[in-house]
């Protein structure tokens, strides 16, 4: 068991000594996030009414909206 821990410590020490070769693709993730935000904003401008209606219907279905006027039924 002690030998396994020593090997793991050695591997970690070597990895740290090599430097940041496993940082990831930060600029790529930033680009994907920005592109997604732009797409959502563009879709929202064209489909705001429909998306709002879908959200309100879903909330009424699960009972989050409790007033009858907001759910469109007089018997709730």
C-alpha positions as CSV (number, residue, x, y, z in Angstrom):
1,X,0.0,0.0,0.0
2,X,2.8,2.4,0.9
3,X,4.5,1.6,-2.4
4,X,1.3,2.5,-4.4
5,X,1.1,5.9,-2.5
6,X,4.7,6.6,-3.3
7,X,4.2,5.9,-7.0
8,X,1.1,8.1,-7.1
9,X,3.1,10.9,-5.4
10,X,5.8,10.5,-7.9
11,X,3.4,10.7,-10.8
12,X,1.8,13.8,-9.4
13,X,5.2,15.4,-8.8
14,X,6.2,14.7,-12.4
15,X,2.9,16.1,-13.7
16,X,3.3,19.3,-11.7
17,X,6.9,19.7,-12.7
18,X,6.0,19.4,-16.4
19,X,3.7,22.4,-16.2
20,X,0.3,23.3,-17.6
21,X,-0.1,20.8,-20.4
22,X,-3.6,19.8,-19.3
23,X,-5.2,23.3,-19.0
24,X,-7.9,22.7,-21.5
25,X,-9.2,24.8,-24.4
26,X,-10.3,27.9,-22.6
27,X,-10.7,30.1,-25.7
28,X,-12.8,27.4,-27.3
29,X,-15.2,27.2,-24.3
30,X,-15.5,31.0,-24.2
31,X,-16.4,31.0,-27.9
32,X,-19.0,28.3,-27.5
33,X,-20.5,30.2,-24.6
34,X,-20.7,33.4,-26.5
35,X,-22.1,31.8,-29.6
36,X,-24.8,30.0,-27.5
37,X,-25.8,33.3,-25.8
38,X,-26.1,35.0,-29.2
39,X,-28.2,32.2,-30.6
40,X,-30.5,32.2,-27.6
41,X,-30.9,36.0,-27.8
42,X,-31.7,35.8,-31.5
43,X,-34.3,33.1,-31.0
44,X,-35.8,34.9,-28.1
45,X,-36.4,38.0,-30.2
46,X,-38.4,36.1,-32.8
47,X,-40.2,33.6,-30.5
48,X,-40.7,35.5,-27.3
49,X,-44.5,35.1,-27.3
50,X,-44.5,31.4,-28.0
51,X,-41.7,30.6,-25.5
52,X,-43.5,32.6,-22.8
53,X,-46.7,30.7,-23.5
54,X,-45.0,27.4,-23.3
55,X,-43.3,28.3,-20.0
56,X,-46.6,29.5,-18.5
57,X,-48.5,26.4,-19.6
58,X,-45.8,24.2,-18.1
59,X,-45.8,26.1,-14.8
60,X,-49.6,25.8,-14.7
61,X,-49.5,22.1,-15.4
62,X,-47.2,21.4,-12.5
63,X,-49.1,23.7,-10.2
64,X,-46.5,26.4,-9.7
65,X,-49.0,29.1,-10.8
66,X,-51.8,29.2,-8.3
67,X,-54.1,32.0,-9.6
68,X,-56.9,31.1,-12.0
69,X,-56.4,34.2,-14.1
70,X,-52.7,33.5,-14.9
71,X,-53.5,29.9,-15.9
72,X,-56.4,30.8,-18.1
73,X,-59.0,28.7,-16.3
74,X,-61.9,30.1,-14.2
75,X,-62.4,26.9,-12.1
76,X,-58.9,26.7,-10.5
